[in-house]
């Protein structure tokens, strides 16, 4: 299955209502970033040698990812007004944060946690005016 992390404008990424990222805006941000490529599909070989292909108009790949081409791809999938990455490592989380800034959005994991510029978990604190590391809450 895996764990998803989302670039979102919603209070919680899974909310049915709330501000969404329009597909056209996501495509424009990808087009303006020389490290990103809009593919519209992803393909991978599965255990029996067959090819699994997923098509999504907003599906993009981060070509500057350090593991790109080393059997590692950083796929960014547009879905329901959010951008989703499965099982991102800290390097991908940093890129997600950078893209979120261009979209006036935030980076939020499946369980509701937030990630900052360093690719580590942070606590969003309106009283503090933004991000704080989770361990600085006490």
N, C-alpha and C positions, 0 to 999 in steps of 0.2 A: 504494500500500500504506500507507505511513505508519509512524510510530514510536509504540509504546504505552508508557505509564507506568502503573504499577499501585499501588494502595493494597493492601498485603498484610501478613499476619502471619507468613508463611512465611520461612524463611531466605533462600530465593530464590523469587521469585514463581512460577516455573515448576515448582517441586517438586511431585511427585504427592502426597507426604505432608507433613504439617505442619499447624499450626493454620490454620483457615479462618475467614473472617468469615461468620457466618450471615446469610442473606438477611434474616431478621426483624430482626436488629440493624442492618443497613444501612438498611432501611426506617425503623426508629425514629430513627436519626441524621438521615436526610433529613427526616423529619417534624418533628424538633425544630429544624431550621435554617430560619429564615425566608427565607434566600436560595436554598434548594433546593426543587425541585418534582419529585415522583415522577410521571412520565408513563406509564411502561410501554411506550412506543414512541417512535420518532423517524422523521420523514419529511423528505425532501429531494427537490428536482427534479434530474433528471439531464440530460445534454446533449441528449437527444432530446425533452425536455419531459415525459417520464413521471416518475412519482413512485416513489421507492424508500422502502419502509417496513420498519423493523426493529422487531420486538416482543421485549421482554425485561421480565419482571416487575419487575426492579430498576433499569430504565433511568430516570435522573433528569437534570435540567437545572439548571445554576446560573444563576438568573435575574438575579443582580446582576453578572454578567460585563460588563465595560465594552463589549464588542463584541456583547452580546446584542441580537438584532434587527437588527443591522447586517450581516446575512448571516453572522454568526458566532454559533455556539452552543457552549456548553461542556456536552457530553453526558458523563455518568458512567454507564458500563455495568457492571452486576454480572455476573460470570462466574466460575464454579468457585472460589468463596470469596474472590475478589479483586474490586476495583473498578478499572475500566480506562478511561483517557482516551486518545484518539488525538491525537497531535501537540500536546500542551499547550504553551502559551507560559508565560513566567515567572509571569504573573498567575494562570493556572489551576493551576500547580504550587504556588503559595502556598495556594490554596484546598484543593488535594489534601492538603497537609501539615496544614492545620487540621482537615480531616475525619479524617485518619489519627490525629490526637491523640485525637479523640473515640472512635475505634475501637481504641485501643491498638495501632496498626499503624505501618507506615513507608511511604514513597513510594520506589518502585524502578522504574527504567527497564528496557526490554527487555534491555539489555546488563549489567544487574546493578548499575548506579550508583544512588546514593541522592540524594534531594533534601531540602533543609531548609526552614525557615520562610520564608526569603527567596526561595524558588523557584529557588535555584541548587544546583548539585551539591555534595555533601558526602561526606566519607569517614566511614563508620561505624567507630569504633574502640573495641572493648570495653575496652582498656587505659586509654583516656582518658575512659571513662565516657559515651560518646555520640558526637555528631556533631562532626566537624572538617572544615573546608574541605579539599578534596583537595590544595590547594597547600601546606598546612601539614604535610604528611607528612614533609617533609625538613627 
